[in-house]
Amino acid sequence: MIHQVIGMDVSKDTVDLSVYNGADHYCKTLRNTAEALLKFVKHYDPTDTQLVMESTGIYHLRLVMAATERGYRVSIVNPLIIKRYAEMKMRRVKTDRADAKLIAEFGYEQQPPLFKPASKERSQLMQILKGLEDLYQSKAQMSNRLEAYDHGLGIAPVIRESITSVIQTIDEQIQKLTDELDDHIDKFYPEENAKITSINGVGKKTSSTILAFYGGFENFNNSKRVISYAGINPHPRQSGKSVNKGSSISKRGHSLIRKTLYMCSLSLVRCNPEYKEYYEKLLSRGKAKKQALIAVSCKLLRQLFAIIKYNREWEPYYSLKYKPA
């Protein structure tokens, strides 16, 4: 049983802390450095202290790693959950210190699940993937700019040369990171990659994305959570007679997972007979093409969860083979 929770509101340069024991708050502001945090928390016993913070993208990561390496229990919470908790408490004050108090109270009452840091290899894989995604976005921006100039009053030769040079440099970096990605997968995940890519229509891009974000699915107990983590689970909106907007997907997972799965599903319905049959069956039942492709992505995730977590080989039409008579 935890005796106190340290709620942390993290920004780029500072961290507002609130130590909460169920009755009182003790607040302090620190610099956003691992050294400052460790100096503060050394006065608290790791066995009965839990650190709770919102996910900030990158600003919280060094604090998380420093605290977990010292044996402290850390929870990272979706900011939307904290927002809903504040609405439930009818909190109107919005300051960094007030947010830290709110996070501390949430952690004490709800005791959110503990963060399990990814391995060094998984962290590097995710960095490479995100780096590639940034490069592709930068290339698209420069290409669109060049196209916009061409559709206007023309482009000065020096500008065309400059933009073309930038695009060429980006292409070189994309190739460099792609080679690094292939080497990383071959070195650290050869067996997992072989299992994933054994599914006809699934390539190394999808394999590397799955391995980066899910690892060996060690943090997932069932396929429903796997699908929810990607943000492609159904999200119906219905209330009484006035609100009935049907069912969309939640989109609460990382967009890179959804993007990769969607592109992979386009390949699956062309190259894989099992998935093509499943896709066409959904269309015949009146599903829209996009809905059917999302269903294909869900089916793929369920199969990947089974073959990676339980060390199985992929078998086409597995569910039909083992369906009770």
N, C-alpha and C positions, 0 to 999 in steps of 0.2 A: 504494500500500500504506500503510495507516494505521500510525503509530508508537505511538499511544496512544489509548485510549478513556476518556472521562470518564463513568462510571456515575453516575446521579443518582436518588436516592430523594427524591421530592418530596412535601411535605406542605403544609398551608395556610400556615404561617408560616416554615418552614425548608426547606432543601435540603441533604441529605447527599451529598457528592461523593466519588468515588474515582477517581483517575487511575491507570490500569493500562497498563503497557507490555509485558505478557506475562510479567513476572517479579515486579515489585514494585507495591505500592499506596501511593498518597499520598492521605490522607483529610482532608477539611475540611468544616465545617458553615457554611452561609451563610444569610442571610435570604432569603426567597422574594421577591426583587425582581429586575427586569431589570438594574438598576444594579449590584447585588452580583455577579450572575453575569458580566456583561461585564467588570467589574474583575478577576475571577478568571481568566477564559479569555483575556484579552489577552496573557498570558504564553505561550500555546500557538499554534502555527502552524495556521491553519484548513485548510491543504492536507494535513496529516497527522494531524489530530485529529478524532475523531467523538464526538459527545455522544449518549448513549443513556439513555432514561428510559422508565418505564412510563406508560401512559395513565391519568390520574387524574381524568378528567372535565373540570375547568376549571383546576385549580391549576397545571398545567404549561404552559398555553397562552402566557402572557406570556413565559415563559422561552424557549419554542420560537421565537416570533416574533422576539424580540430576538436570539437566536443566529443564526437563518437570515438576518436582515437584515445581520448582520456577516459573512456568508459562511461560517459554520461548518456542517458537515454534521451533521444531527440525525436520529436514528431514534427513533420512538415504538413501543413494544412492548406487546402485549397482556399484562396482568398474569398471565393464565393460563399463558402461555408461560414466563414467568420462574418461576412456581411449579413447573411441570413440570421446568424446568432445575435448580431447587434440589433436587427429589426425585431427579433423576438423579445429582446430585453428592452426595446424601445429606447435605445441609446441615441441621443441627438448630438452629443459632443464628438467632434472629429479632430483629434490632435494625435500626435505620435505617442504621447504618454497615455492618453486615453485608450488608444488602440492596443498598446502593450498590456494595459490592465484587462481589457476585454479578452485578448488572446490568452492571458494567464487564467482568467476565470473559465473560459471555454475548456482549456486543457485540464483544469482541476475537476470540472464537472463531467466532462465527456471522456477523458483519458483516451485520446486518439491513438491509433496504432503507431508503433515505433518505426522510425526510418531505418531501413537496411541499406547501407551504402553499397553501390555497385563496385565490382572489382575494378582494378586499375585498367585491365584490358577492355572491359565494357565501357568505361568512361572515355578511354581513348577512341574507341570505335564510334561512340556517339559524337564526339568532337569532330571526327573526320566527316561523318555524315552531315552534321550541321554546317561544317565548313563548305562542303560541296553544295549544299542547298543555298547558302549565301552567295556562292560564286555563280550558280545558275541564275539566281535572281538578279545579280549585278549584270550579267551578260544580257538578260532579257531587257533590263532597263536601258542599257547602252544601245542595243539593237533597235528598240522602240524609238529612242531619241534620233537615231540615224534615219529611220523610216519617216519620222515626223518632219525632219528637215527636207527629205526628198519630196514629200508631198506639199511642201510649202513653196517658198520662192526660190528654192535651190539652196545648196550648201557650199560654203567656201571650201576650197580644196584643203586648206590647213586644218579645218575642223573635221572634215572627212578622214583625213590622215590620222588625226589625233584619236578620234573615236575608234577607227579601225585598229589602231595600234593597241588601244586598251582592250578591245574584244579579243585580239590575238593573245595578249598577255593572260587574260582570264582563261582562254582555252588551254593555254599551256599549264596553268595552275590546276585546272580541272583534271587534266590528264595526269598530272603529278599526284593529286590526291586520290584519283581513281586507282592508280597503280599501288599507292600506299594502302588503300582500302582492301584491295585484292590480297596483298601480302599479309595484312593483319588478319584477315579471315583465314587464309591458308595456314597461318602460323598458330593461331589460338583457337579457332573453331572449325577445324577440318571435318570432324564427324557430324557436328550439328548442321553445317552448311550442306554436306552431302545428303543428309536426310531431307532437308527443306527443298533443295533443288532437284530432288528425285521426283517431285511432283511436276509433271509436264506443264510448262507455262509459267513456272516460278523461277526467276533468275536471281543473280547474286545481289542485285539492288534490294529486292524484297527480303532476301535472306539476311543481309547485313542490317536492315532496318529492324527486323524481328529480333535478331540477336542483341542489338544495341538497346532496344527499349524493353524487351521481355527477358533477356538472358535465357536461362533454362526454365522459365516459368516457375521458379522456386517461390515467388511471392504470390502465386495465384492458386486457389484451391479448386476452381471450376472454370469452365469455358465462358460462363456468363460474365465473370469478372474480367476475363481477358478481353471480351468484346466491349465491355463498358470502358475499360482503360483506353481503348482506341477511340472511343466516342462515337461508335457506329451502332450503339444500342437504340432501340425504339424510344421515342420521347413524346408520348401522346399528350395533347392539351385539350382536356374536356372538363367542363363544369356546368352542371345543370343543362339548360336549354340554350343559353346565350353564348357559351364558349365551346366550340367543337371544331378544332382546326386539324383534326386528323393526327396522324403520327409521323413525326420526322425523326431524325437522329439527334442525339444529344449534343454532339460536337464538343464534348468536355475533355476529350483526350488531346494528345499532341497532333497538330495538323499534318505533320510529316508522315505519321503512321497512316492516317486516312488517305492522304494523297498517294502514297506508295501502294497501299492496298487497292485503291480504286484503279490505278494504272495496271496493276497486276491482274485484277479481275477482267479487264479488257483483253489481256493476253490469254487468260484461262478459258474464256468462252470461245476463243478462236482455236486454241491448240489442244485443249484437254477435253476428250469426249465426255467424261463424267460431268464436268462443270458446264459444258455446252448443253448437255441434256437437261441439267438442273435449271439452267438459265432459261432455256426455251420453254420448259414446263411452267415456270413462273410467269413468263410472258403470255402463255396460253390461258392462264388463269386471270389475266387482266392487270397484272402488275406493270407499272411503268418501267422503262428500260433502266433508269437510274436506280429505282427501288430493287430491281432484280440484280443489278450489279453489286449493290450494297449487301444483298443476301448472299451473293457469291463470296464477298469478302468475309462475311461472318462464317460461312461454311469453311473457308480456308483457315481462318483463325482457330476454329474448333479442331480441325485436323492437325494443325501445327502444334497446338497445345497437347494433343494426345501423343504424337510421335516424338516430341522433344521431351516433355515432362516424364513420360513413361517408357522412353527409350524403345519405341516401336518403329517398324518400317511402314512406309506408306503403302496402302493397298487400295486400288481403285474399287469403288462400290463396296467399301468395307461394311457399311451399315446394312446393306442388302444381304450380304453374305451371312451375317450373324443375326439377322432379324428372326425372332421366334416364329415358328410355323403357326 
